[in-house]
Amino acid sequence: MAKIPSTTSSAEPRRIPFKYCVRDIDRHGNERLYVRLPGMPKYRMKAIYLDETGSSVTKEFTEEYHRTCGGTEIVEAARPDCRAWNHPLACRELF
């Protein structure tokens, strides 16, 4: 019996050629790209990763990546919102 070639090899995601860049897929199947520098919070990349043909990385993505790794991009840690808490003492204990 002949082995049928897999069609999933072309659908597999490519390796990202940036050192601290990681790919996460959310529960809806949307792909998100983040920069994870040691000792820093995860930063979500806002620029589009690949061009229209899907063959090369966009200039905007590369520039944003270098700004983020160089420290010129403001990276803020996610902070819980006090308004989400029902009791004011709970917010005081948090901070």
N, C-alpha and C positions, 0 to 999 in steps of 0.2 A: 504494500500500500504506500503510495507516494505521500510525502509530507507536504501539507498545504502551507505556503508561506504566510507568515503572520502579517496582518495589516496594521497591527498596533505599533510596529517599530517607527513608522513615519508619524504616528500620532503622539509618541512619547515626547515630553518636553525636552528642549535642548538644555545643556548645561550652561549656566550663567557664567560668563567669563570675568566676573568681578569677585574679589576675594571675600568681602563681607556681605555680599548680596545673597539673600535667601528668598525662595519662592514658597508662599503659603497659598493653599486653596481653601476657601471658606466653605461653609456648609451648603452653599448654593452653587458651588462649582466655579466661582469666580476666582481668578488668579490674582494674587497680590504680591508685589515685590517689596522687600524690606531690606534695610541696611542694619546689620547687627554688629556694632562695634563693641569690643570688650569694655565692660564697666559702664556702658551707656544704654539707655532704653532703645527699643526697636523703633526705627524711623521708617514710615511708609513712603515709598517713592511715588511721586505724583506724575512724573513724566512717562510717556509711552515708551515701552522697552524696544519693540521691533518696528521697523518701517512697514509701509503698506505691502511690500512683497514678502515680508517675514524672513528676509535673509540677512539683514544687518541691524545692528544696534543703532538707535537714533542718537543724534548729536545732543539733543536735550537731555536724554537719560544719562549719557556719559558726563555731561556738565553737572547735572544735579548730584550724581554719585560722587564726583570729585569735590564739589562744594560740601557735601555732607561729611565725607571722610576727612576733609581738610579743616573742618571745624567752623566754616563760615555759615553753614546752615544751622538755624536755631532748632535744636532738638529738645523738646520739652517732655518731661515724664508725665504720664497720664495720672491725673489727680482725681480722686473721687469727689463728686459734687455733693455738697452738704444739703442741697435742696432735696436730694433723693431720700434723705433720712427723715423719718417721721418725728423723731424725738430730738430736741436740741442738745441734750446731754450726750447723745451718741456721736454727734458731730464734734463736740468738745473733746471727747475721749479719743477720737480719731486723730486729732491734731494735737 
